[in-house]
Amino acid sequence: MKLLLDIGLSRVKWARYHNGALQYQGAIEHHGSADHIFYLLENNELSGLKSVYIAFVGEKTIQERLEYLIWKHWQISAEFIVADEEALSIFNGYNHPEELEADRWLAMLALHNESLPVCIIDCGARITIDLLNNLGQHIGGLSFAGLKQLHLAAAQARGQKLTEFLGDDQQGFAEDSFLATNPRDAVLAGSFYSVVATLDRVAQDLQEAFQEGEGLRFVLTGGDAEQLQELLGFATDYRPELIFEGMLAYLQKKNQKKLAV
C-alpha cells in the first residue's frame, strides 16, 4: 500500500494507491509545522504502508523534519517528488526544472493524455497558473496570493489570528450583497473580487494570445476552486483530485522504468 500526500501551504490531502488504483481519503487544514502534519496523518489511521510519496510546497526545514518523523515512526524513507525536465511528453519550461513546485508539475503530468493546449489554475493558499501548448511544452506560469493568504494578511494587519478574524463564518461574506458593512466582510468580498478579476483578465489575455481554433481550455483545481468557479467569467473544468491524478501517472511511469531494467 502506497500513501500519496499533497502538502500545500495550508492543507494536507492524502490518498492510497493500491493494485493500480487510487483510493481518495481526505483533506484537512494544517498549522504549518511538520509535527502537526504528521500528527494529522497519525490520527487518520494511515497504517499498513509500504511507501510514501509526497508533493510538498513549503520550507525546506519543514520537509526535512517531516521526512525524519516518517522514518522514525513508520520506518519508511519518504520520496519527495521533484520536477524533471521532461516526463510523459510534458516538457518543463523553467530554466531550472527542479525549482518548479512539485504540485504544479504533477498537475501537468495528469493531463499528458488529454487535449492540448490547456491552462491549469490551482486555487490554493497561493494561486498558480501554468500553460501547456499543443506540443506539451510548459510555456510558463504565474503565482500570486489566493484567498487564504489575503485573509491572513488582513488578520495580521489587525493583530489577530486568522480564525479570530474570520469568526464563526469561515467561508465568505454575506450572500445578499457584495458590498460590506463591516471590516471583516469588506476584506472577504474584496478578496473574492481581487482573485476573480485577476483570473478573468489572465484568461482573456491567454485566449487572445492563442490563434482562433486552437481550443485553449482551462482546468481548475485546489481547495478554493469550487467556490471561485461559479464567479469566473470563462468556462472551466473542475478537477479536485488533479494532483493525485498526476501522482498516479508519475508512479505508473516509475514502475515502467523498473520493469524495463
ChimeraX attribute file (.defattr): number of C-alpha atoms within 10 A of each C-alpha:
attribute: neighborCount
match mode: 1-to-1
recipient: residues
	/A:1	13
	/A:2	16
	/A:3	22
	/A:4	25
	/A:5	22
	/A:6	21
	/A:7	23
	/A:8	21
	/A:9	18
	/A:10	18
	/A:11	18
	/A:12	21
	/A:13	21
	/A:14	21
	/A:15	19
	/A:16	18
	/A:17	20
	/A:18	11
	/A:19	7
	/A:20	9
	/A:21	9
	/A:22	17
	/A:23	14
	/A:24	14
	/A:25	13
	/A:26	10
	/A:27	16
	/A:28	12
	/A:29	15
	/A:30	19
	/A:31	11
	/A:32	17
	/A:33	16
	/A:34	20
	/A:35	15
	/A:36	14
	/A:37	19
	/A:38	18
	/A:39	13
	/A:40	17
	/A:41	17
	/A:42	13
	/A:43	8
	/A:44	11
	/A:45	8
	/A:46	14
	/A:47	11
	/A:48	10
	/A:49	14
	/A:50	13
	/A:51	16
	/A:52	20
	/A:53	18
	/A:54	21
	/A:55	25
	/A:56	21
	/A:57	17
	/A:58	14
	/A:59	12
	/A:60	10
	/A:61	11
	/A:62	17
	/A:63	18
	/A:64	11
	/A:65	15
	/A:66	19
	/A:67	20
	/A:68	17
	/A:69	19
	/A:70	15
	/A:71	13
	/A:72	11
	/A:73	10
	/A:74	17
	/A:75	13
	/A:76	16
	/A:77	16
	/A:78	19
	/A:79	13
	/A:80	14
	/A:81	18
	/A:82	17
	/A:83	20
	/A:84	17
	/A:85	13
	/A:86	16
	/A:87	17
	/A:88	15
	/A:89	12
	/A:90	22
	/A:91	21
	/A:92	23
	/A:93	18
	/A:94	16
	/A:95	10
	/A:96	11
	/A:97	16
	/A:98	15
	/A:99	11
	/A:100	18
	/A:101	17
	/A:102	22
	/A:103	26
	/A:104	22
	/A:105	27
	/A:106	24
	/A:107	24
	/A:108	27
	/A:109	26
	/A:110	21
	/A:111	21
	/A:112	17
	/A:113	12
	/A:114	9
	/A:115	13
	/A:116	19
	/A:117	19
	/A:118	21
	/A:119	22
	/A:120	24
	/A:121	25
	/A:122	27
	/A:123	25
	/A:124	21
	/A:125	22
	/A:126	18
	/A:127	22
	/A:128	20
	/A:129	21
	/A:130	22
	/A:131	24
	/A:132	24
	/A:133	18
	/A:134	14
	/A:135	11
	/A:136	23
	/A:137	18
	/A:138	22
	/A:139	13
	/A:140	14
	/A:141	17
	/A:142	11
	/A:143	12
	/A:144	14
	/A:145	18
	/A:146	20
	/A:147	23
	/A:148	21
	/A:149	19
	/A:150	20
	/A:151	22
	/A:152	18
	/A:153	16
	/A:154	20
	/A:155	19
	/A:156	12
	/A:157	10
	/A:158	10
	/A:159	11
	/A:160	14
	/A:161	14
	/A:162	17
	/A:163	13
	/A:164	11
	/A:165	19
	/A:166	20
	/A:167	10
	/A:168	8
	/A:169	10
	/A:170	12
	/A:171	11
	/A:172	16
	/A:173	20
	/A:174	14
	/A:175	7
	/A:176	6
	/A:177	9
	/A:178	15
	/A:179	13
	/A:180	15
	/A:181	10
	/A:182	8
	/A:183	10
	/A:184	18
	/A:185	17
	/A:186	14
	/A:187	20
	/A:188	24
	/A:189	17
	/A:190	19
	/A:191	21
	/A:192	20
	/A:193	16
	/A:194	15
	/A:195	19
	/A:196	18
	/A:197	15
	/A:198	14
	/A:199	19
	/A:200	15
	/A:201	12
	/A:202	14
	/A:203	21
	/A:204	13
	/A:205	11
	/A:206	14
	/A:207	15
	/A:208	10
	/A:209	10
	/A:210	13
	/A:211	10
	/A:212	9
	/A:213	6
	/A:214	12
	/A:215	14
	/A:216	21
	/A:217	18
	/A:218	19
	/A:219	21
	/A:220	22
	/A:221	23
	/A:222	22
	/A:223	18
	/A:224	19
	/A:225	19
	/A:226	15
	/A:227	13
	/A:228	17
	/A:229	18
	/A:230	12
	/A:231	13
	/A:232	17
	/A:233	14
	/A:234	13
	/A:235	13
	/A:236	17
	/A:237	12
	/A:238	16
	/A:239	17
	/A:240	17
	/A:241	17
	/A:242	24
	/A:243	27
	/A:244	26
	/A:245	18
	/A:246	21
	/A:247	28
	/A:248	20
	/A:249	20
	/A:250	17
	/A:251	14
	/A:252	13
	/A:253	13
	/A:254	11
	/A:255	11
	/A:256	10
	/A:257	10
	/A:258	9
	/A:259	7
	/A:260	6
	/A:261	5
